[in-house]
């Protein structure tokens, strides 16, 4: 997972909440980030790829339990 400093360096602030939600296993926040930035992710061609990360979010959620 990229650090906040790396995201800041390359002006990729749009991914901060997304990476944080993946790390924490916060499914609701992850889905909100995907929904809010859906147009941007689609234009970048990564929307479907990000949808597949939900398994990683669930893994991190259950790891915490």
C-alpha positions in Angstrom: 0.0 0.0 0.0 1.4 3.4 -0.9 2.1 5.8 2.0 0.5 9.2 2.4 3.8 10.9 1.5 4.0 9.0 -1.8 0.5 9.9 -2.7 1.1 13.6 -1.8 4.4 13.6 -3.9 2.5 12.6 -7.1 -0.7 14.5 -6.3 -2.8 11.4 -5.9 -4.8 12.6 -3.0 -7.9 11.0 -4.5 -6.5 7.6 -3.4 -5.8 8.5 0.3 -9.2 7.5 1.7 -9.3 4.5 -0.5 -6.0 3.1 0.7 -6.9 4.0 4.3 -10.1 2.1 4.1 -8.3 -1.0 2.6 -5.8 -1.0 5.4 -8.4 -0.7 8.1 -10.8 -3.1 6.5 -13.6 -0.6 6.4 -16.0 -1.9 3.8 -18.5 1.0 4.1 -15.8 3.6 3.6 -14.3 1.7 0.7 -17.6 1.5 -1.1 -18.2 5.2 -0.5 -14.8 6.1 -2.0 -15.5 4.0 -5.0 -19.0 5.5 -5.5 -17.9 9.1 -5.0 -15.0 8.8 -7.4 -16.5 6.4 -9.9 -16.2 8.8 -12.9 -12.5 9.5 -12.2 -11.7 5.8 -11.8 -13.6 4.9 -15.0 -11.7 7.6 -17.0 -8.4 6.2 -15.6 -9.5 2.7 -16.6 -9.1 1.3 -13.1 -12.7 1.1 -11.9 -13.1 -2.6 -12.4 -9.7 -3.3 -10.9 -10.7 -1.4 -7.8 -13.9 -3.4 -7.5 -11.9 -6.5 -7.2 -10.1 -5.1 -4.1 -13.2 -5.7 -2.0 -11.8 -9.2 -1.1 -8.7 -7.5 0.3 -10.8 -5.2 2.4 -12.8 -8.1 3.8 -9.5 -10.0 4.5 -8.2 -7.0 6.5 -11.5 -6.7 8.3 -11.5 -10.4 9.5 -7.8 -10.2 10.3 -8.6 -7.6 12.9 -11.3 -9.8 14.6 
